[in-house]
Amino acid sequence: MAISVGKAELSTESQSLLATLSPGKRTRLRRLLYEFGPGSGTLLFLPIDQGIEHGPRDFFPNPASKDPEYQFRLAAEAGYSAIACGYGMASKYYPAYAGQVPLLLKLNSRTEVPPSDEAFSPCNASVEDGVRLGADAIGYTLYVGSPRQDDDFTQLGKVRQDCDRFGMPLVIWAYPRGRDIDVKGGRDSFYAIDYAARVAMEMGADVVKLNMPKLNPEKDRNAPAPYNELEVTQAEAIRHCVESAGRSLVVLSGGSKIDDDKLLAQTRSIMEAGGSGVIFGRNVWQREWGAALDIIEQIKETPLKSRTRIP
């Protein structure tokens, strides 16, 4: 028998994150939420870590985007909350934009060449590097459910300790990955994304970055109970994932380039569910300059109209 989960059952009162943070973390996170990007307690991140994660193939739709200068200029001129990238690009390109747009330094990465059966993303930079480069937040990719999650938890624990020591907000890319996730409904299932949101919060995330949960009745039957019997709408699934992150703020990923209406609808969905913003990369910089600026303006309007949470 299917179990229905309604809005009233999912709704919980949002608690303030900023009130719990150390002065250093609070200062930096408030800068992202209120002084840059859409403002008013919302977040709009521009990720440019695809060159490592996917290789140069993502730049073919817009050849100009292969030059990192394109994304850095876009983040600064269009008014993002932060640009997210690894150490190499941050050290070579961010100095020219320091003070114009905040930096979210990603500490770990992997290529897509090896299979993700036992996914693990090793660190190639440190929180101290972020402090030296002028970052306002640190990013870390956590592969929830991977056979190597023990190594991941240990590595993340050290990053979290350094973030606490330096007063640096921690943004966790919470990605379900690995052969065990694949046989329990898949990495983008409601079960997997909901679990990842909870794990990231419990591992110390100040902000959790999630992919959109995908509802697939056939695959969802392989998920553990009660997920294999739940009947939820897309909006309810997103809300549930946001609430599983507790006081941690949640931003939703855009993923591969999609239709503009769908992109804006996703933005509304995450904000109406109690999320704090979005992180859109390919959906923006795979466009020519003028078109990219146009869609950014539309994206920035949506969080301000649909915001339901005070951070």
C-alpha positions as CSV (number, residue, x, y, z in Angstrom):
1,M,0.0,0.0,0.0
2,A,1.4,3.4,-1.0
3,I,2.1,6.0,1.7
4,S,1.2,9.6,0.9
5,V,3.2,12.4,2.4
6,G,1.5,15.8,2.4
7,K,2.7,19.3,2.9
8,A,1.5,19.5,6.5
9,E,3.5,16.4,7.5
10,L,6.7,17.8,6.0
11,S,6.5,21.4,7.3
12,T,8.7,22.4,10.2
13,E,9.6,25.8,11.5
14,S,12.8,27.1,10.0
15,Q,15.5,27.9,12.6
16,S,18.2,30.6,12.2
17,L,21.6,29.3,11.0
18,L,23.4,32.6,11.3
19,A,22.6,32.9,15.0
20,T,24.5,29.7,15.7
21,L,27.7,30.5,13.8
22,S,31.0,31.9,15.1
23,P,31.7,35.6,14.2
24,G,34.1,34.7,11.4
25,K,31.6,32.3,9.7
26,R,28.7,34.7,10.3
27,T,30.5,37.6,8.8
28,R,31.5,35.7,5.6
29,L,28.2,34.0,5.1
30,R,26.3,37.2,5.7
31,R,28.4,38.8,3.0
32,L,27.3,36.1,0.5
33,L,23.7,36.3,1.6
34,Y,23.2,40.0,1.8
35,E,26.0,42.0,0.2
36,F,26.4,40.1,-3.1
37,G,24.1,38.2,-5.5
38,P,20.4,38.7,-5.3
39,G,20.7,39.6,-1.6
40,S,17.9,39.5,1.0
41,G,19.2,36.3,2.5
42,T,19.5,34.4,-0.8
43,L,22.3,32.7,-2.7
44,L,23.3,32.5,-6.3
45,F,26.6,30.6,-7.0
46,L,28.4,30.2,-10.3
47,P,30.3,26.9,-10.4
48,I,33.3,26.4,-12.7
49,D,34.6,23.1,-11.6
50,Q,33.4,21.2,-14.6
51,G,36.8,21.4,-16.4
52,I,38.1,18.9,-13.9
53,E,35.0,16.9,-13.2
54,H,33.9,16.6,-16.9
55,G,36.9,17.7,-19.0
56,P,36.7,20.4,-21.7
57,R,33.6,18.9,-23.3
58,D,31.2,21.2,-21.5
59,F,32.8,24.2,-23.1
60,F,32.0,23.2,-26.7
61,P,28.5,24.7,-26.8
62,N,30.0,28.1,-26.1
63,P,33.7,28.2,-27.1
64,A,34.3,31.5,-25.3
65,S,33.6,29.8,-22.0
66,K,36.7,27.7,-22.3
67,D,38.6,30.7,-21.1
68,P,38.1,31.0,-17.3
69,E,38.1,34.7,-17.7
70,Y,34.6,34.4,-19.2
71,Q,33.2,32.9,-16.0
72,F,35.0,35.2,-13.7
73,R,34.0,38.3,-15.6
74,L,30.4,37.0,-15.7
75,A,30.3,36.3,-12.0
76,A,31.5,39.8,-11.2
77,E,29.5,41.8,-13.8
78,A,26.2,39.9,-13.4
79,G,26.4,40.0,-9.6
80,Y,26.7,36.5,-8.2
81,S,26.9,35.6,-4.5
82,A,30.2,33.8,-5.2
83,I,32.1,32.0,-7.9
84,A,33.1,28.4,-7.0
85,C,36.3,26.9,-8.4
86,G,39.4,25.0,-7.6
87,Y,42.8,26.2,-6.5
88,G,44.4,26.5,-9.9
89,M,41.8,28.8,-11.4
90,A,41.4,30.8,-8.1
91,S,45.1,31.5,-7.9
92,K,45.5,32.5,-11.5
93,Y,42.3,34.4,-12.2
94,Y,40.7,35.5,-8.9
95,P,43.2,38.2,-8.0
96,A,41.8,40.5,-10.7
97,Y,38.3,40.1,-9.3
98,A,39.0,40.0,-5.6
99,G,36.5,42.3,-3.9
100,Q,34.2,42.3,-6.9
101,V,32.7,38.9,-6.3
102,P,33.3,36.5,-3.4
103,L,35.3,33.3,-3.9
104,L,34.1,29.8,-2.9
105,L,37.2,27.7,-3.0
106,K,36.6,24.0,-3.8
107,L,39.1,21.8,-2.1
108,N,38.6,18.4,-3.7
109,S,37.9,17.1,-7.2
110,R,38.1,14.0,-9.4
111,T,37.9,13.3,-13.2
112,E,35.1,11.3,-14.8
113,V,37.6,8.9,-16.4
114,P,37.5,6.2,-13.7
115,P,34.1,4.7,-12.9
116,S,32.2,6.0,-10.0
117,D,31.6,2.6,-8.4
118,E,33.9,3.5,-5.6
119,A,33.9,7.3,-5.9
120,F,36.2,9.4,-3.9
121,S,37.4,13.0,-4.4
122,P,40.8,13.7,-2.9
123,C,41.8,17.2,-1.6
124,N,44.3,19.2,-3.6
125,A,44.0,22.4,-1.6
126,S,43.4,23.5,2.0
127,V,41.3,25.8,4.1
128,E,44.4,27.8,4.7
129,D,44.8,28.3,0.9
130,G,41.3,29.7,0.9
131,V,42.2,32.2,3.6
132,R,45.2,33.3,1.7
133,L,43.3,33.7,-1.5
134,G,40.6,35.8,0.2
135,A,37.8,33.2,0.0
136,D,34.5,33.7,1.8
137,A,33.6,30.0,1.9
138,I,35.1,26.6,1.4
139,G,33.5,23.9,-0.9
140,Y,33.9,20.1,-0.5
141,T,32.4,17.3,-2.5
142,L,31.1,14.4,-0.4
143,Y,30.1,11.1,-2.1
144,V,27.4,9.8,0.1
145,G,27.1,6.0,0.1
146,S,30.3,5.3,-1.8
147,P,32.3,2.2,-0.7
148,R,35.0,4.8,0.1
149,Q,32.9,7.0,2.3
150,D,35.0,6.1,5.4
151,D,38.0,7.8,3.7
152,D,35.6,10.6,2.7
153,F,34.3,11.2,6.2
154,T,37.8,11.3,7.6
155,Q,39.0,13.8,5.0
156,L,35.9,15.9,5.4
157,G,36.3,15.9,9.2
158,K,39.7,17.5,8.9
159,V,38.4,20.1,6.5
160,R,35.5,20.9,8.9
161,Q,37.9,21.3,11.8
162,D,40.0,23.8,9.7
163,C,36.8,25.7,8.7
164,D,35.9,26.0,12.3
165,R,39.4,27.1,13.2
166,F,39.6,29.8,10.5
167,G,35.9,30.9,10.7
168,M,35.2,29.8,7.2
169,P,31.7,28.7,6.1
170,L,31.6,25.1,4.7
171,V,29.6,24.3,1.6
172,I,29.2,20.6,1.0
173,W,28.3,19.2,-2.5
174,A,26.3,16.2,-1.2
175,Y,26.4,13.7,-4.1
176,P,25.1,10.1,-3.7
177,R,27.5,7.9,-5.6
178,G,28.7,4.3,-5.9
179,R,27.5,0.9,-6.8
180,D,25.5,0.5,-3.6
181,I,23.5,3.7,-4.3
182,D,22.9,2.5,-7.9
183,V,21.0,-0.6,-6.8
184,K,18.8,1.3,-4.3
185,G,17.0,3.5,-6.7
186,G,19.9,5.5,-8.2
187,R,22.0,8.5,-7.3
188,D,19.2,11.1,-8.1
189,S,16.4,9.3,-6.4
190,F,14.3,10.9,-3.6
191,Y,15.8,8.4,-1.1
192,A,19.4,9.2,-2.2
193,I,19.1,13.0,-2.3
194,D,17.2,13.1,1.0
195,Y,19.8,10.9,2.7
196,A,22.6,13.0,1.3
197,A,21.0,16.2,2.6
198,R,20.9,14.7,6.1
199,V,24.4,13.3,6.0
200,A,25.9,16.7,4.9
201,M,24.1,18.5,7.7
202,E,25.3,16.0,10.3
203,M,28.9,16.2,8.9
204,G,28.9,20.0,9.6
205,A,27.8,21.7,6.4
206,D,26.7,25.3,6.7
207,V,25.3,25.1,3.2
208,V,24.3,21.9,1.4
209,K,24.4,21.7,-2.4
210,L,21.9,19.1,-3.8
211,N,20.9,17.9,-7.2
212,M,17.2,17.8,-8.0
213,P,15.6,14.6,-6.7
214,K,14.0,12.7,-9.6
215,L,10.8,10.6,-9.1
216,N,10.9,7.3,-10.9
217,P,8.3,4.8,-9.6
218,E,10.0,1.8,-11.3
219,K,13.4,2.6,-9.8
220,D,12.0,3.9,-6.5
221,R,10.7,0.4,-5.7
222,N,14.3,-0.6,-5.1
223,A,14.8,2.1,-2.4
224,P,14.6,1.1,1.3
225,A,11.2,1.5,3.1
226,P,9.3,3.7,3.4
227,Y,10.7,5.4,0.3
228,N,9.7,2.5,-1.9
229,E,6.0,3.2,-1.0
230,L,5.9,7.0,-0.7
231,E,3.7,8.9,-3.0
232,V,5.1,12.5,-3.3
233,T,5.0,15.3,-5.8
234,Q,8.2,16.9,-7.0
235,A,7.6,19.9,-4.7
236,E,7.1,17.6,-1.7
237,A,10.3,15.7,-2.4
238,I,12.3,19.0,-2.6
239,R,10.7,20.2,0.6
240,H,11.5,17.0,2.4
241,C,15.2,17.2,1.3
242,V,15.4,20.8,2.5
243,E,14.0,19.9,5.9
244,S,16.4,16.9,6.2
245,A,19.2,19.4,6.0
246,G,17.9,21.1,9.2
247,R,19.5,24.5,9.9
248,S,22.0,24.1,7.1
249,L,21.1,26.3,4.1
250,V,20.2,24.4,0.9
251,V,21.1,25.4,-2.7
252,L,19.8,23.4,-5.7
253,S,21.9,22.5,-8.7
254,G,20.9,23.1,-12.3
255,G,22.9,20.3,-13.8
256,S,23.0,20.0,-17.6
257,K,21.5,22.8,-19.7
258,I,17.7,22.8,-19.7
259,D,14.8,24.9,-21.0
260,D,14.6,28.4,-19.5
261,D,11.1,27.9,-18.2
262,K,12.1,24.7,-16.4
263,L,15.2,26.4,-15.0
264,L,13.2,29.2,-13.5
265,A,10.5,26.7,-12.2
266,Q,13.3,24.8,-10.4
267,T,14.4,28.0,-8.8
268,R,11.0,28.8,-7.6
269,S,10.5,25.2,-6.3
270,I,13.7,25.3,-4.1
271,M,12.8,28.7,-2.7
272,E,9.2,27.8,-2.0
273,A,10.4,24.6,-0.2
274,G,12.5,26.6,2.2
275,G,15.8,26.6,0.2
276,S,18.2,29.5,0.1
277,G,19.2,29.6,-3.5
278,V,20.6,27.9,-6.6
279,I,24.0,27.0,-8.1
280,F,23.7,27.3,-11.9
281,G,26.8,26.8,-14.1
282,R,26.3,25.2,-17.5
283,N,22.8,26.7,-17.7
284,V,24.4,30.1,-17.7
285,W,27.9,30.1,-19.2
286,Q,27.1,27.7,-22.0
287,R,25.2,30.7,-23.5
288,E,26.7,33.6,-25.4
289,W,27.4,36.7,-23.3
290,G,24.2,38.7,-23.9
291,A,22.0,35.6,-23.4
292,A,23.9,34.7,-20.2
293,L,23.3,38.1,-18.7
294,D,19.6,38.0,-19.6
295,I,18.9,34.6,-18.0
296,I,20.9,35.6,-14.9
297,E,18.7,38.6,-14.4
298,Q,15.6,36.4,-14.5
299,I,17.2,33.9,-12.1
300,K,18.1,36.6,-9.6
301,E,14.5,37.9,-9.6
302,T,13.0,34.5,-8.7
303,P,14.6,33.9,-5.3
304,L,13.5,37.4,-4.1
305,K,9.9,36.8,-5.1
306,S,9.7,33.2,-3.8
307,R,11.9,33.3,-0.6
308,T,10.3,31.6,2.4
309,R,13.2,31.3,4.8
310,I,15.2,33.8,6.8
311,P,18.7,32.3,7.2
